[in-house]
Amino acid sequence: MDIFRCIQFIQTHLKFTFDEVDRWFDKENTTLNYRPLNGGWTVLQILEHIYLTNFYLLILIEKDSRKATRNYHYLDVNSEIRNYSFDKEKFEKVGEHRAFEWVRPEHMEPKGDLNLYEIRESIIQQYQQCLHYLNLMKNGEGLLCKTTMTVNELGKINVYEYIYFLSLHAQRHLTQMKNNELQII
Protein backbone atom coordinates (compact mmCIF):
# COMPACT_ATOMS: atom_id res chain seq x y z
CA MET A 1 0.00 0.00 0.00
CA ASP A 2 1.50 3.37 -0.98
CA ILE A 3 1.60 6.27 1.44
CA PHE A 4 -1.44 8.07 0.04
CA ARG A 5 -3.64 4.99 0.35
CA CYS A 6 -2.08 4.43 3.77
CA ILE A 7 -3.14 7.92 4.91
CA GLN A 8 -6.68 7.29 3.65
CA PHE A 9 -6.73 3.89 5.37
CA ILE A 10 -5.61 5.43 8.67
CA GLN A 11 -8.27 8.17 8.40
CA THR A 12 -10.94 5.52 7.88
CA HIS A 13 -9.59 3.40 10.74
CA LEU A 14 -9.56 6.42 13.05
CA LYS A 15 -13.15 7.33 12.19
CA PHE A 16 -14.42 3.80 12.77
CA THR A 17 -12.47 3.36 16.02
CA PHE A 18 -13.31 6.76 17.50
CA ASP A 19 -17.00 6.37 16.55
CA GLU A 20 -17.03 3.00 18.33
CA VAL A 21 -15.32 4.46 21.41
CA ASP A 22 -17.78 7.37 21.45
CA ARG A 23 -20.77 4.99 21.61
CA TRP A 24 -19.56 3.76 25.00
CA PHE A 25 -20.15 7.16 26.57
CA ASP A 26 -23.91 6.68 26.11
CA LYS A 27 -24.03 3.42 28.07
CA GLU A 28 -25.92 3.17 31.36
CA ASN A 29 -24.07 3.76 34.62
CA THR A 30 -24.39 0.06 35.42
CA THR A 31 -22.31 -0.78 32.36
CA LEU A 32 -19.87 2.11 32.80
CA ASN A 33 -19.11 1.22 36.42
CA TYR A 34 -19.22 -2.58 36.29
CA ARG A 35 -16.01 -4.15 37.60
CA PRO A 36 -15.29 -7.40 35.72
CA LEU A 37 -14.98 -10.69 37.58
CA ASN A 38 -11.20 -10.73 37.07
CA GLY A 39 -10.92 -7.42 38.95
CA GLY A 40 -9.98 -5.48 35.81
CA TRP A 41 -10.94 -1.95 34.92
CA THR A 42 -14.47 -0.64 34.56
CA VAL A 43 -15.56 0.80 31.19
CA LEU A 44 -15.19 4.28 32.68
CA GLN A 45 -11.60 3.50 33.68
CA ILE A 46 -10.87 2.06 30.23
CA LEU A 47 -12.21 5.22 28.57
CA GLU A 48 -9.98 7.32 30.83
CA HIS A 49 -7.02 5.09 29.96
CA ILE A 50 -7.71 5.55 26.22
CA TYR A 51 -7.73 9.31 26.77
CA LEU A 52 -4.49 9.23 28.79
CA THR A 53 -2.69 7.03 26.28
CA ASN A 54 -3.86 9.23 23.39
CA PHE A 55 -2.66 12.29 25.33
CA TYR A 56 0.88 10.98 25.66
CA LEU A 57 1.04 9.51 22.15
CA LEU A 58 -0.15 12.81 20.71
CA ILE A 59 2.73 14.61 22.42
CA LEU A 60 5.11 12.37 20.43
CA ILE A 61 3.04 12.66 17.26
CA GLU A 62 3.00 16.46 17.51
CA LYS A 63 6.77 16.64 18.09
CA ASP A 64 7.51 14.19 15.27
CA SER A 65 5.13 15.90 12.84
CA ARG A 66 6.97 19.20 13.43
CA LYS A 67 10.28 17.46 12.82
CA ALA A 68 8.93 15.68 9.70
CA THR A 69 7.59 18.96 8.34
CA ARG A 70 10.99 20.62 8.88
CA ASN A 71 12.71 17.63 7.24
CA TYR A 72 10.49 18.09 4.18
CA HIS A 73 12.67 21.05 3.19
CA TYR A 74 15.93 19.10 3.51
CA LEU A 75 15.24 15.47 2.66
CA ASP A 76 13.99 13.79 -0.51
CA VAL A 77 10.37 12.96 0.28
CA ASN A 78 9.81 11.57 -3.23
CA SER A 79 12.47 8.93 -2.66
CA GLU A 80 10.85 8.01 0.68
CA ILE A 81 7.42 7.78 -0.99
CA ARG A 82 8.75 5.54 -3.78
CA ASN A 83 10.42 3.21 -1.30
CA TYR A 84 7.62 3.08 1.27
CA SER A 85 5.36 0.12 1.78
CA PHE A 86 2.85 0.06 4.63
CA ASP A 87 3.20 -3.21 6.53
CA LYS A 88 -0.25 -3.37 8.12
CA GLU A 89 0.30 -6.93 9.37
CA LYS A 90 3.21 -5.72 11.52
CA PHE A 91 0.69 -3.71 13.58
CA GLU A 92 -2.34 -6.03 13.71
CA LYS A 93 -1.59 -7.55 17.13
CA VAL A 94 -1.62 -4.07 18.70
CA GLY A 95 -5.38 -3.89 18.11
CA GLU A 96 -6.10 -7.32 19.61
CA HIS A 97 -6.96 -7.46 23.32
CA ARG A 98 -4.52 -9.76 25.17
CA ALA A 99 -2.58 -10.62 21.98
CA PHE A 100 0.67 -10.00 23.87
CA GLU A 101 1.85 -8.77 27.25
CA TRP A 102 1.57 -5.00 27.45
CA VAL A 103 3.05 -3.22 30.44
CA ARG A 104 1.69 0.32 30.40
CA PRO A 105 3.48 3.18 32.15
CA GLU A 106 1.94 4.28 35.44
CA HIS A 107 1.04 7.73 34.06
CA MET A 108 -1.36 6.03 31.61
CA GLU A 109 -3.35 4.31 34.36
CA PRO A 110 -6.77 5.79 35.15
CA LYS A 111 -6.94 7.82 38.37
CA GLY A 112 -10.59 8.92 38.26
CA ASP A 113 -9.62 12.59 37.97
CA LEU A 114 -11.98 13.33 35.06
CA ASN A 115 -15.71 12.90 34.69
CA LEU A 116 -17.36 11.15 31.76
CA TYR A 117 -18.12 14.39 29.92
CA GLU A 118 -14.51 15.64 30.22
CA ILE A 119 -13.14 12.34 28.95
CA ARG A 120 -15.55 12.30 26.01
CA GLU A 121 -14.78 15.87 24.97
CA SER A 122 -11.04 15.21 25.25
CA ILE A 123 -11.24 12.07 23.11
CA ILE A 124 -13.26 13.93 20.46
CA GLN A 125 -10.56 16.62 20.44
CA GLN A 126 -7.84 13.96 20.17
CA TYR A 127 -9.56 12.50 17.12
CA GLN A 128 -9.56 15.96 15.53
CA GLN A 129 -5.85 16.32 16.35
CA CYS A 130 -5.09 13.04 14.57
CA LEU A 131 -6.98 14.21 11.47
CA HIS A 132 -5.14 17.54 11.64
CA TYR A 133 -1.74 15.83 11.62
CA LEU A 134 -2.71 13.56 8.74
CA ASN A 135 -3.87 16.61 6.78
CA LEU A 136 -0.77 18.58 7.72
CA MET A 137 1.41 15.78 6.33
CA LYS A 138 -0.76 14.86 3.35
CA ASN A 139 2.18 14.97 0.90
CA GLY A 140 4.22 12.21 2.54
CA GLU A 141 6.03 14.37 5.08
CA GLY A 142 5.24 11.92 7.88
CA LEU A 143 7.70 9.46 6.35
CA LEU A 144 10.55 11.84 7.14
CA CYS A 145 10.64 11.21 10.87
CA LYS A 146 10.84 7.84 12.60
CA THR A 147 10.79 7.06 16.29
CA THR A 148 11.28 3.76 18.07
CA MET A 149 8.14 2.06 19.37
CA THR A 150 9.03 -0.61 21.91
CA VAL A 151 5.49 -2.01 22.26
CA ASN A 152 5.40 -5.47 20.67
CA GLU A 153 8.88 -4.72 19.27
CA LEU A 154 7.54 -2.57 16.43
CA GLY A 155 10.88 -0.78 16.09
CA LYS A 156 11.24 2.47 14.13
CA ILE A 157 7.89 3.73 12.90
CA ASN A 158 6.96 6.91 11.05
CA VAL A 159 4.43 9.53 12.12
CA TYR A 160 1.56 7.97 10.15
CA GLU A 161 2.24 4.62 11.78
CA TYR A 162 2.23 6.28 15.21
CA ILE A 163 -1.25 7.62 14.49
CA TYR A 164 -2.33 4.16 13.35
CA PHE A 165 -0.87 2.73 16.56
CA LEU A 166 -2.98 5.20 18.57
CA SER A 167 -6.10 4.03 16.75
CA LEU A 168 -5.21 0.37 17.24
CA HIS A 169 -4.65 0.92 20.95
CA ALA A 170 -8.20 2.24 21.30
CA GLN A 171 -9.49 -0.68 19.20
CA ARG A 172 -7.76 -3.06 21.59
CA HIS A 173 -9.78 -1.64 24.47
CA LEU A 174 -13.08 -1.81 22.59
CA THR A 175 -12.85 -5.59 22.96
CA GLN A 176 -12.14 -5.22 26.67
CA MET A 177 -15.21 -3.01 27.15
CA LYS A 178 -17.40 -5.46 25.20
CA ASN A 179 -16.14 -8.28 27.42
CA ASN A 180 -17.12 -6.26 30.51
CA GLU A 181 -20.59 -5.67 29.12
CA LEU A 182 -21.07 -9.35 28.31
CA GLN A 183 -20.43 -10.24 31.96
CA ILE A 184 -23.34 -8.06 33.08
CA ILE A 185 -25.89 -9.83 30.91
MDAnalysis code that builds the backbone (N, CA, C; Angstrom):
import MDAnalysis as mda
import numpy as np

u = mda.Universe.empty(555, n_residues=185, atom_resindex=np.repeat(np.arange(185), 3), trajectory=True)
u.add_TopologyAttr("name", ["N", "CA", "C"] * 185)
u.add_TopologyAttr("resid", np.arange(1, 186))
u.add_TopologyAttr("resname", ["MET", "ASP", "ILE", "PHE", "ARG", "CYS", "ILE", "GLN", "PHE", "ILE", "GLN", "THR", "HIS", "LEU", "LYS", "PHE", "THR", "PHE", "ASP", "GLU", "VAL", "ASP", "ARG", "TRP", "PHE", "ASP", "LYS", "GLU", "ASN", "THR", "THR", "LEU", "ASN", "TYR", "ARG", "PRO", "LEU", "ASN", "GLY", "GLY", "TRP", "THR", "VAL", "LEU", "GLN", "ILE", "LEU", "GLU", "HIS", "ILE", "TYR", "LEU", "THR", "ASN", "PHE", "TYR", "LEU", "LEU", "ILE", "LEU", "ILE", "GLU", "LYS", "ASP", "SER", "ARG", "LYS", "ALA", "THR", "ARG", "ASN", "TYR", "HIS", "TYR", "LEU", "ASP", "VAL", "ASN", "SER", "GLU", "ILE", "ARG", "ASN", "TYR", "SER", "PHE", "ASP", "LYS", "GLU", "LYS", "PHE", "GLU", "LYS", "VAL", "GLY", "GLU", "HIS", "ARG", "ALA", "PHE", "GLU", "TRP", "VAL", "ARG", "PRO", "GLU", "HIS", "MET", "GLU", "PRO", "LYS", "GLY", "ASP", "LEU", "ASN", "LEU", "TYR", "GLU", "ILE", "ARG", "GLU", "SER", "ILE", "ILE", "GLN", "GLN", "TYR", "GLN", "GLN", "CYS", "LEU", "HIS", "TYR", "LEU", "ASN", "LEU", "MET", "LYS", "ASN", "GLY", "GLU", "GLY", "LEU", "LEU", "CYS", "LYS", "THR", "THR", "MET", "THR", "VAL", "ASN", "GLU", "LEU", "GLY", "LYS", "ILE", "ASN", "VAL", "TYR", "GLU", "TYR", "ILE", "TYR", "PHE", "LEU", "SER", "LEU", "HIS", "ALA", "GLN", "ARG", "HIS", "LEU", "THR", "GLN", "MET", "LYS", "ASN", "ASN", "GLU", "LEU", "GLN", "ILE", "ILE"])
u.atoms.positions = np.array([
    [0.851, -1.165, 0.000],
    [0.000, 0.000, 0.000],
    [0.904, 1.238, 0.000],
    [0.680, 2.153, -0.939],
    [1.498, 3.369, -0.977],
    [1.059, 4.333, 0.118],
    [1.830, 5.375, 0.311],
    [1.600, 6.273, 1.438],
    [0.264, 6.996, 1.353],
    [-0.188, 7.320, 0.162],
    [-1.437, 8.071, 0.044],
    [-2.645, 7.186, 0.361],
    [-2.588, 5.936, -0.046],
    [-3.638, 4.987, 0.350],
    [-3.529, 4.679, 1.838],
    [-2.316, 4.660, 2.345],
    [-2.080, 4.435, 3.771],
    [-2.729, 5.550, 4.601],
    [-2.538, 6.792, 4.197],
    [-3.139, 7.923, 4.911],
    [-4.658, 7.792, 4.906],
    [-5.225, 7.454, 3.753],
    [-6.675, 7.285, 3.652],
    [-7.145, 6.124, 4.536],
    [-6.404, 5.037, 4.531],
    [-6.731, 3.887, 5.365],
    [-6.728, 4.274, 6.849],
    [-5.715, 5.020, 7.270],
    [-5.611, 5.429, 8.673],
    [-6.756, 6.365, 9.040],
    [-7.123, 7.283, 8.140],
    [-8.268, 8.170, 8.397],
    [-9.545, 7.359, 8.606],
    [-9.755, 6.371, 7.765],
    [-10.939, 5.516, 7.878],
    [-10.907, 4.713, 9.177],
    [-9.744, 4.173, 9.504],
    [-9.591, 3.395, 10.740],
    [-9.867, 4.275, 11.958],
    [-9.326, 5.483, 11.952],
    [-9.563, 6.419, 13.047],
    [-11.046, 6.709, 13.215],
    [-11.718, 7.003, 12.114],
    [-13.149, 7.330, 12.192],
    [-13.930, 6.172, 12.781],
    [-13.706, 4.979, 12.268],
    [-14.419, 3.803, 12.771],
    [-14.132, 3.600, 14.261],
    [-12.861, 3.629, 14.633],
    [-12.471, 3.363, 16.017],
    [-13.021, 4.430, 16.960],
    [-12.842, 5.702, 16.619],
    [-13.314, 6.764, 17.499],
    [-14.838, 6.798, 17.577],
    [-15.534, 6.473, 16.490],
    [-16.999, 6.367, 16.545],
    [-17.421, 5.255, 17.502],
    [-16.725, 4.122, 17.438],
    [-17.034, 3.005, 18.333],
    [-16.758, 3.372, 19.790],
    [-15.632, 4.029, 20.041],
    [-15.320, 4.456, 21.405],
    [-16.393, 5.425, 21.897],
    [-16.800, 6.360, 21.052],
    [-17.784, 7.370, 21.451],
    [-19.115, 6.739, 21.875],
    [-19.500, 5.651, 21.256],
    [-20.768, 4.987, 21.611],
    [-20.792, 4.536, 23.074],
    [-19.617, 4.242, 23.619],
    [-19.556, 3.757, 25.003],
    [-19.921, 4.834, 26.015],
    [-19.806, 6.079, 25.648],
    [-20.147, 7.156, 26.573],
    [-21.652, 7.245, 26.818],
    [-22.456, 6.642, 25.961],
    [-23.908, 6.677, 26.105],
    [-24.464, 5.467, 26.867],
    [-23.583, 4.610, 27.334],
    [-24.030, 3.418, 28.069],
    [-24.559, 3.825, 29.446],
    [-25.374, 2.930, 30.025],
    [-25.922, 3.172, 31.362],
    [-24.814, 3.103, 32.405],
    [-25.053, 3.751, 33.538],
    [-24.074, 3.759, 34.623],
    [-23.711, 2.355, 35.087],
    [-24.658, 1.443, 35.027],
    [-24.385, 0.059, 35.424],
    [-23.269, -0.530, 34.566],
    [-23.334, -0.280, 33.282],
    [-22.312, -0.776, 32.358],
    [-21.002, -0.029, 32.554],
    [-21.076, 1.287, 32.666],
    [-19.869, 2.108, 32.799],
    [-19.071, 1.782, 34.063],
    [-19.765, 1.415, 35.124],
    [-19.113, 1.222, 36.421],
    [-18.967, -0.239, 36.828],
    [-19.336, -1.162, 35.955],
    [-19.220, -2.582, 36.286],
    [-17.753, -2.996, 36.342],
    [-17.375, -3.617, 37.452],
    [-16.015, -4.148, 37.598],
    [-16.055, -5.623, 37.195],
    [-15.249, -6.003, 36.194],
    [-15.289, -7.396, 35.722],
    [-14.859, -8.389, 36.813],
    [-15.247, -9.639, 36.610],
    [-14.979, -10.692, 37.583],
    [-13.492, -10.861, 37.870],
    [-12.650, -10.574, 36.879],
    [-11.200, -10.725, 37.072],
    [-10.580, -9.538, 37.799],
    [-11.421, -8.586, 38.224],
    [-10.924, -7.421, 38.951],
    [-10.345, -6.338, 38.064],
    [-10.528, -6.461, 36.759],
    [-9.983, -5.477, 35.815],
    [-10.696, -4.137, 35.896],
    [-10.388, -3.294, 34.939],
    [-10.935, -1.952, 34.915],
    [-12.404, -1.931, 34.505],
    [-13.109, -0.914, 35.010],
    [-14.465, -0.643, 34.556],
    [-14.390, 0.014, 33.174],
    [-15.522, 0.116, 32.490],
    [-15.555, 0.802, 31.193],
    [-15.127, 2.253, 31.373],
    [-15.584, 2.895, 32.435],
    [-15.193, 4.282, 32.680],
    [-13.672, 4.404, 32.832],
    [-13.061, 3.476, 33.537],
    [-11.600, 3.503, 33.682],
    [-10.906, 3.241, 32.341],
    [-11.456, 2.349, 31.553],
    [-10.871, 2.059, 30.235],
    [-10.941, 3.298, 29.348],
    [-12.073, 3.995, 29.369],
    [-12.210, 5.215, 28.573],
    [-11.195, 6.268, 29.022],
    [-10.989, 6.385, 30.333],
    [-9.982, 7.321, 30.828],
    [-8.580, 6.896, 30.380],
    [-8.325, 5.596, 30.411],
    [-7.022, 5.089, 29.955],
    [-6.805, 5.384, 28.468],
    [-7.824, 5.213, 27.646],
    [-7.709, 5.545, 26.220],
    [-7.346, 7.023, 26.074],
    [-8.043, 7.881, 26.813],
    [-7.734, 9.314, 26.772],
    [-6.279, 9.578, 27.177],
    [-5.850, 8.989, 28.296],
    [-4.490, 9.230, 28.790],
    [-3.435, 8.742, 27.795],
    [-3.643, 7.568, 27.248],
    [-2.690, 7.027, 26.278],
    [-2.636, 7.911, 25.035],
    [-3.812, 8.308, 24.536],
    [-3.858, 9.226, 23.395],
    [-3.098, 10.511, 23.714],
    [-3.305, 11.036, 24.918],
    [-2.662, 12.287, 25.329],
    [-1.146, 12.183, 25.179],
    [-0.574, 11.117, 25.710],
    [0.885, 10.978, 25.662],
    [1.386, 10.614, 24.260],
    [0.637, 9.811, 23.531],
    [1.042, 9.510, 22.153],
    [0.978, 10.765, 21.283],
    [-0.022, 11.593, 21.513],
    [-0.154, 12.811, 20.710],
    [0.970, 13.808, 20.987],
    [1.555, 13.776, 22.165],
    [2.735, 14.609, 22.417],
    [3.862, 14.195, 21.470],
    [4.081, 12.883, 21.349],
    [5.113, 12.372, 20.433],
    [4.749, 12.653, 18.974],
    [3.498, 12.443, 18.632],
    [3.040, 12.661, 17.258],
    [3.215, 14.129, 16.871],
    [2.865, 15.029, 17.790],
    [2.998, 16.460, 17.511],
    [4.474, 16.830, 17.304],
    [5.331, 16.354, 18.189],
    [6.769, 16.640, 18.087],
    [7.338, 16.067, 16.787],
    [6.982, 14.829, 16.480],
    [7.506, 14.191, 15.271],
    [6.935, 14.802, 13.997],
    [5.693, 15.261, 14.050],
    [5.134, 15.898, 12.843],
    [5.835, 17.219, 12.565],
    [6.195, 17.958, 13.624],
    [6.973, 19.198, 13.428],
    [8.328, 18.873, 12.810],
    [8.967, 17.847, 13.341],
    [10.281, 17.457, 12.819],
    [10.164, 16.984, 11.366],
    [9.131, 16.174, 11.070],
    [8.933, 15.683, 9.702],
    [8.678, 16.830, 8.740],
    [7.892, 17.805, 9.185],
    [7.592, 18.962, 8.335],
    [8.856, 19.778, 8.067],
    [9.695, 19.931, 9.084],
    [10.987, 20.615, 8.876],
    [11.864, 19.815, 7.915],
    [11.885, 18.495, 8.097],
    [12.712, 17.634, 7.237],
    [12.277, 17.676, 5.780],
    [11.026, 18.022, 5.537],
    [10.485, 18.093, 4.183],
    [11.308, 19.037, 3.313],
    [11.885, 20.052, 3.933],
    [12.674, 21.048, 3.192],
    [14.106, 20.591, 2.927],
    [14.528, 19.511, 3.604],
    [15.931, 19.098, 3.509],
    [16.129, 17.674, 2.985],
    [15.114, 16.863, 3.081],
    [15.236, 15.468, 2.661],
    [14.404, 15.222, 1.414],
    [14.678, 14.138, 0.732],
    [13.990, 13.793, -0.511],
    [12.738, 12.960, -0.207],
    [11.613, 13.650, -0.054],
    [10.365, 12.960, 0.275],
    [9.931, 12.029, -0.865],
    [10.212, 12.410, -2.097],
    [9.806, 11.567, -3.229],
    [10.494, 10.214, -3.199],
    [11.741, 10.195, -2.800],
    [12.466, 8.928, -2.660],
    [11.841, 8.080, -1.552],
    [11.498, 8.725, -0.439],
    [10.846, 8.013, 0.682],
    [9.499, 7.441, 0.238],
    [8.741, 8.226, -0.505],
    [7.418, 7.783, -0.986],
    [7.571, 6.576, -1.918],
    [8.524, 6.654, -2.838],
    [8.749, 5.539, -3.783],
    [9.133, 4.251, -3.068],
    [9.901, 4.382, -1.995],
    [10.425, 3.207, -1.304],
    [9.557, 2.738, -0.134],
    [8.448, 3.414, 0.113],
    [7.619, 3.079, 1.275],
    [6.583, 2.010, 0.939],
    [6.419, 1.122, 1.864],
    [5.361, 0.124, 1.776],
    [4.790, -0.056, 3.180],
    [3.511, 0.164, 3.328],
    [2.850, 0.059, 4.627],
    [2.664, -1.405, 4.979],
    [3.274, -1.824, 6.072],
    [3.198, -3.206, 6.531],
    [2.136, -3.311, 7.622],
    [0.890, -3.342, 7.201],
    [-0.248, -3.372, 8.118],
    [-0.194, -4.568, 9.058],
    [0.261, -5.702, 8.569],
    [0.303, -6.931, 9.370],
    [1.213, -6.773, 10.587],
    [2.259, -5.969, 10.436],
    [3.209, -5.722, 11.523],
    [2.500, -5.127, 12.747],
    [1.397, -4.419, 12.518],
    [0.689, -3.708, 13.582],
    [-0.550, -4.440, 14.101],
    [-1.036, -5.441, 13.403],
    [-2.338, -6.035, 13.711],
    [-2.506, -6.473, 15.163],
    [-1.493, -7.059, 15.757],
    [-1.592, -7.550, 17.132],
    [-1.847, -6.424, 18.130],
    [-1.419, -5.208, 17.802],
    [-1.619, -4.073, 18.703],
    [-3.110, -3.860, 18.958],
    [-3.947, -4.099, 17.975],
    [-5.382, -3.890, 18.110],
    [-6.138, -5.051, 18.731],
    [-5.446, -6.130, 19.051],
    [-6.102, -7.315, 19.615],
    [-5.901, -7.354, 21.126],
    [-7.004, -7.392, 21.854],
    [-6.955, -7.463, 23.315],
    [-6.275, -8.764, 23.746],
    [-5.276, -8.637, 24.604],
    [-4.517, -9.763, 25.171],
    [-3.691, -10.549, 24.141],
    [-3.378, -9.933, 23.002],
    [-2.578, -10.623, 21.979],
    [-1.130, -10.786, 22.429],
    [-0.689, -9.929, 23.333],
    [0.669, -10.000, 23.867],
    [0.685, -9.237, 25.184],
    [1.703, -9.463, 25.973],
    [1.855, -8.770, 27.246],
    [2.146, -7.300, 26.992],
    [1.416, -6.435, 27.652],
    [1.565, -5.005, 27.453],
    [1.679, -4.356, 28.830],
    [2.846, -3.890, 29.164],
    [3.053, -3.215, 30.444],
    [2.984, -1.714, 30.189],
    [1.888, -1.115, 30.643],
    [1.690, 0.317, 30.401],
    [2.408, 1.109, 31.494],
    [2.875, 2.302, 31.139],
    [3.480, 3.177, 32.149],
    [2.423, 3.623, 33.165],
    [2.861, 3.894, 34.363],
    [1.944, 4.282, 35.438],
    [1.134, 5.537, 35.102],
    [1.744, 6.485, 34.377],
    [1.040, 7.729, 34.059],
    [-0.115, 7.528, 33.072],
    [-0.246, 6.330, 32.518],
    [-1.361, 6.030, 31.613],
    [-2.456, 5.214, 32.306],
    [-2.328, 5.031, 33.605],
    [-3.350, 4.309, 34.364],
    [-4.416, 5.294, 34.830],
    [-5.687, 4.887, 34.743],
    [-6.771, 5.792, 35.151],
    [-6.716, 6.100, 36.644],
    [-6.964, 7.372, 36.971],
    [-6.936, 7.815, 38.367],
    [-8.315, 8.292, 38.837],
    [-9.264, 8.438, 37.895],
    [-10.588, 8.920, 38.263],
    [-10.647, 10.431, 38.418],
    [-9.686, 11.134, 37.829],
    [-9.624, 12.593, 37.969],
    [-10.607, 13.338, 37.063],
    [-11.096, 12.672, 36.025],
    [-11.977, 13.326, 35.059],
    [-13.355, 12.674, 35.067],
    [-14.377, 13.488, 34.803],
    [-15.710, 12.903, 34.687],
    [-15.948, 12.431, 33.252],
    [-17.049, 11.744, 33.060],
    [-17.361, 11.146, 31.764],
    [-17.405, 12.183, 30.646],
    [-18.018, 13.333, 30.919],
    [-18.124, 14.393, 29.921],
    [-16.739, 14.909, 29.523],
    [-15.860, 15.137, 30.501],
    [-14.514, 15.642, 30.216],
    [-13.712, 14.641, 29.385],
    [-13.849, 13.370, 29.707],
    [-13.136, 12.341, 28.949],
    [-13.647, 12.309, 27.507],
    [-14.960, 12.343, 27.351],
    [-15.549, 12.296, 26.006],
    [-15.091, 13.479, 25.161],
    [-15.192, 14.670, 25.707],
    [-14.784, 15.867, 24.967],
    [-13.302, 15.813, 24.607],
    [-12.487, 15.316, 25.514],
    [-11.043, 15.209, 25.251],
    [-10.759, 14.211, 24.139],
    [-11.453, 13.077, 24.146],
    [-11.236, 12.067, 23.109],
    [-11.706, 12.581, 21.746],
    [-12.805, 13.327, 21.723],
    [-13.261, 13.933, 20.461],
    [-12.190, 14.893, 19.937],
    [-11.627, 15.686, 20.834],
    [-10.561, 16.622, 20.440],
    [-9.323, 15.863, 19.948],
    [-9.005, 14.752, 20.589],
    [-7.844, 13.956, 20.173],
    [-8.040, 13.392, 18.767],
    [-9.257, 12.972, 18.466],
    [-9.564, 12.495, 17.116],
    [-9.306, 13.618, 16.100],
    [-9.772, 14.822, 16.420],
    [-9.560, 15.962, 15.526],
    [-8.071, 16.267, 15.365],
    [-7.299, 16.110, 16.436],
    [-5.849, 16.316, 16.351],
    [-5.224, 15.316, 15.382],
    [-5.636, 14.063, 15.472],
    [-5.094, 13.041, 14.568],
    [-5.381, 13.400, 13.117],
    [-6.615, 13.807, 12.833],
    [-6.976, 14.206, 11.473],
    [-6.156, 15.423, 11.035],
    [-5.943, 16.346, 11.950],
    [-5.141, 17.536, 11.645],
    [-3.724, 17.137, 11.222],
    [-3.098, 16.229, 11.963],
    [-1.736, 15.827, 11.624],
    [-1.686, 15.085, 10.296],
    [-2.678, 14.259, 10.030],
    [-2.713, 13.564, 8.739],
    [-2.867, 14.569, 7.598],
    [-3.692, 15.576, 7.799],
    [-3.874, 16.605, 6.777],
    [-2.623, 17.460, 6.621],
    [-1.995, 17.784, 7.732],
    [-0.774, 18.577, 7.722],
    [0.335, 17.882, 6.930],
    [0.342, 16.560, 6.988],
    [1.406, 15.779, 6.332],
    [0.841, 14.978, 5.154],
    [-0.069, 15.569, 4.428],
    [-0.759, 14.856, 3.347],
    [0.116, 14.562, 2.133],
    [1.300, 15.164, 2.063],
    [2.182, 14.973, 0.904],
    [3.304, 13.976, 1.159],
    [3.200, 13.215, 2.238],
    [4.217, 12.211, 2.537],
    [5.234, 12.639, 3.566],
    [5.069, 13.850, 4.118],
    [6.031, 14.371, 5.084],
    [6.230, 13.456, 6.294],
    [5.173, 12.775, 6.704],
    [5.236, 11.918, 7.884],
    [6.227, 10.775, 7.773],
    [6.680, 10.498, 6.555],
    [7.704, 9.463, 6.349],
    [9.091, 9.945, 6.762],
    [9.239, 11.249, 6.938],
    [10.553, 11.841, 7.138],
    [10.991, 11.922, 8.599],
    [10.242, 11.281, 9.470],
    [10.641, 11.212, 10.874],
    [10.204, 9.852, 11.414],
    [11.130, 9.147, 11.999],
    [10.837, 7.841, 12.597],
    [11.293, 7.837, 14.047],
    [10.493, 7.179, 14.869],
    [10.792, 7.060, 16.290],
    [10.589, 5.611, 16.695],
    [11.379, 5.147, 17.631],
    [11.284, 3.759, 18.070],
    [10.044, 3.547, 18.922],
    [9.297, 2.501, 18.591],
    [8.143, 2.062, 19.374],
    [8.499, 0.698, 19.944],
    [8.610, 0.637, 21.261],
    [9.026, -0.608, 21.905],
    [7.881, -1.602, 22.073],
    [6.627, -1.119, 22.074],
    [5.486, -2.014, 22.256],
    [5.482, -3.075, 21.167],
    [5.408, -4.318, 21.577],
    [5.402, -5.473, 20.674],
    [6.560, -5.438, 19.676],
    [7.658, -4.780, 20.073],
    [8.881, -4.723, 19.268],
    [8.646, -4.193, 17.847],
    [7.826, -3.144, 17.745],
    [7.537, -2.572, 16.428],
    [8.753, -1.891, 15.802],
    [9.668, -1.414, 16.620],
    [10.875, -0.776, 16.087],
    [10.609, 0.645, 15.632],
    [11.372, 1.095, 14.645],
    [11.243, 2.466, 14.132],
    [9.989, 2.582, 13.279],
    [9.114, 3.507, 13.673],
    [7.893, 3.731, 12.899],
    [7.762, 5.217, 12.586],
    [7.115, 5.511, 11.465],
    [6.962, 6.906, 11.047],
    [5.735, 7.530, 11.717],
    [5.503, 8.796, 11.454],
    [4.434, 9.530, 12.124],
    [3.059, 8.956, 11.772],
    [2.851, 8.562, 10.531],
    [1.562, 7.967, 10.147],
    [1.316, 6.686, 10.941],
    [2.363, 5.888, 11.059],
    [2.239, 4.620, 11.778],
    [1.989, 4.847, 13.264],
    [2.518, 5.934, 13.814],
    [2.228, 6.284, 15.210],
    [0.742, 6.592, 15.381],
    [0.179, 7.308, 14.427],
    [-1.252, 7.623, 14.486],
    [-2.067, 6.344, 14.361],
    [-1.650, 5.456, 13.488],
    [-2.331, 4.162, 13.350],
    [-2.222, 3.374, 14.656],
    [-1.076, 3.396, 15.276],
    [-0.870, 2.734, 16.562],
    [-1.865, 3.267, 17.595],
    [-2.025, 4.585, 17.647],
    [-2.978, 5.204, 18.570],
    [-4.380, 4.651, 18.342],
    [-4.780, 4.552, 17.093],
    [-6.101, 4.032, 16.753],
    [-6.230, 2.553, 17.139],
    [-5.193, 1.789, 16.885],
    [-5.210, 0.366, 17.243],
    [-5.281, 0.168, 18.753],
    [-4.599, 1.020, 19.490],
    [-4.651, 0.920, 20.947],
    [-6.087, 1.077, 21.437],
    [-6.806, 2.051, 20.920],
    [-8.202, 2.239, 21.303],
    [-9.040, 1.032, 20.879],
    [-8.773, 0.507, 19.695],
    [-9.492, -0.676, 19.196],
    [-9.299, -1.853, 20.150],
    [-8.093, -1.999, 20.639],
    [-7.761, -3.065, 21.589],
    [-8.691, -3.008, 22.799],
    [-8.951, -1.794, 23.277],
    [-9.777, -1.637, 24.474],
    [-11.272, -1.726, 24.189],
    [-11.669, -1.578, 22.937],
    [-13.081, -1.809, 22.593],
    [-13.473, -3.244, 22.942],
    [-12.597, -4.176, 22.636],
    [-12.853, -5.585, 22.962],
    [-12.970, -5.762, 24.468],
    [-12.100, -5.122, 25.209],
    [-12.136, -5.218, 26.670],
    [-13.466, -4.688, 27.213],
    [-13.935, -3.570, 26.682],
    [-15.212, -3.009, 27.152],
    [-16.377, -3.926, 26.791],
    [-16.342, -4.504, 25.603],
    [-17.397, -5.455, 25.203],
    [-17.404, -6.666, 26.126],
    [-16.223, -7.143, 26.496],
    [-16.141, -8.280, 27.421],
    [-16.742, -7.923, 28.776],
    [-16.503, -6.715, 29.262],
    [-17.125, -6.256, 30.510],
    [-18.643, -6.293, 30.405],
    [-19.143, -5.741, 29.309],
    [-20.587, -5.668, 29.117],
    [-21.223, -7.041, 29.047],
    [-20.547, -7.980, 28.420],
    [-21.072, -9.350, 28.314],
    [-21.198, -10.023, 29.678],
    [-20.354, -9.650, 30.616],
    [-20.433, -10.243, 31.958],
    [-21.659, -9.786, 32.711],
    [-22.184, -8.606, 32.391],
    [-23.343, -8.060, 33.078],
    [-24.604, -8.817, 32.706],
    [-24.665, -9.220, 31.451],
    [-25.894, -9.828, 30.914],
    [-26.137, -11.215, 31.460],
])
